[in-house]
Amino acid sequence: MNSNKKWHKDYYAGKALWFGMACIGCAFYFFAPILFTSENSLIEKSGQIEQVRTFYTQVSSRGIKTVKSQLFLKLKNDNHNYKLVKNIEKSWRNEKYELIEKELKKSGRAIIWIKKSENSDLQPKVYQIATGENDMLYDLKDAKSELRWLFPFLVIIGLLMIGIYFHQKYPEQFKSLLFGK
């Protein structure tokens, strides 16, 4: 009976290790590049607005339906497609994106900041948007705002899961490491 219980603990500890590594990997691969971007690494693109619009699409994942808000922006004589995307849960309105659209249409010109390294991409990530008159509509703080809690959350969950693995695999060494002897 005891060996059967040990097998289950080892199995789930192994799963916890992989889950923890995946959490930490996702945090650093997807969120760290945005979170640790500085203004010095951005370049400015400006020009007349060819097209700007806000639209909403319903997305479904595992039976849960949510709404994705998108702000699409295209400048004249520029082959880039600039897009801001945000999941807005059940709401069908993103006032921030609609305000940006309204102000850009009123101005007729836009200034957009992207990473230097993404200059050759067709759809680079947008970090800041301003009107032609330099009125900032979306800045680096807005781009990072959602990631401020998600990045550390994933790292902490990852470390806890990896800790579960090491606690199960090496219980005596783990206890002496944490509590000392």
Secondary structure, DSSP 8 states (H G I E B T S, - for coil): -HHHHHHHHHHHHHHHHHHHHHHHHHIIIIIHHHHT--GGGEEEEEEEEEEEEEEEEEEEETTEEEEEEEEEEEETT----EEEEEE-TT-S--HHHHHHHHHHHHHSEEEEEEEGGGTTSSS-BEEEEEETT--EEE-HHHHHTTHHHHHHHHHHHHHHHHHHHHHHHSHHHHHHHHH--
